[in-house]
Amino acid sequence: MAQDDPKLKMIVVLTGIMIVSATVLTGIFVFTKPKIEAHKAQAKKEAILEVLPGSKEYKTVKKGGLELYKGYDDSGNLVGTAIQTEGSGFQSVIKLMLGLDLKEDKILAVKVLSHKETPGLGARMTEPWFQKQFKGKEFSDKFKAKEDVEAIAGSTISSQSVADIIENTIEEVESAIEGGGE
């Protein structure tokens, strides 16, 4: 009697499909996870070396709760310090890699790592002209869109968000460095 019950058959079939699907998805996740992690590590390395022009290698240093990347040239001279940072944008979190010259108190370079800003507006923050405008800016600058930071047309909030993230990160790094050590 129970074998002819259509509800029981449906439950058995759906449970079987669920178990097979979960097994396949778990297998794919386990198989691809090392490749995904390796790709993330390579992308991070490339971003660090990109915001520290002239650096060939870097060392990770933890300071004041921050993870900093000190870049060195072929001769072993310190080129600068990079930090991965993030903050709120217009629609989501904006992630940046920021290269800093802590001796001269200047920005070496900025690279937008990820964002979900409006396509055609805030998403233009990945364009080279926008990122390059921060190169050489002094830590004491205002970091205000439409004043000393050129804003993306129609996307002042995203432009100011990037400037705020940079300014806040500089303050955090300076505070951590003042704590002493490397």
Number of C-alpha atoms within 10 A of each C-alpha: 4 8 8 8 9 10 11 12 13 11 11 12 12 12 12 12 12 12 12 12 12 12 12 12 12 12 12 11 12 11 11 11 12 11 11 12 11 11 12 12 12 12 12 15 14 12 21 28 21 20 24 31 16 15 21 15 18 22 10 13 13 12 17 17 9 16 15 20 22 23 25 21 16 10 8 12 10 17 23 25 25 29 21 20 18 21 17 15 21 18 13 14 15 22 20 21 24 26 30 28 19 17 8 11 15 20 24 24 23 27 22 22 16 15 22 14 19 14 8 12 15 24 18 19 22 15 11 12 11 18 16 14 14 21 15 15 19 16 19 10 11 14 23 18 20 13 9 14 19 17 20 20 12 11 20 18 16 27 27 21 23 27 20 19 21 23 17 15 19 21 13 15 22 15 13 16 15 11 11 9 9 8
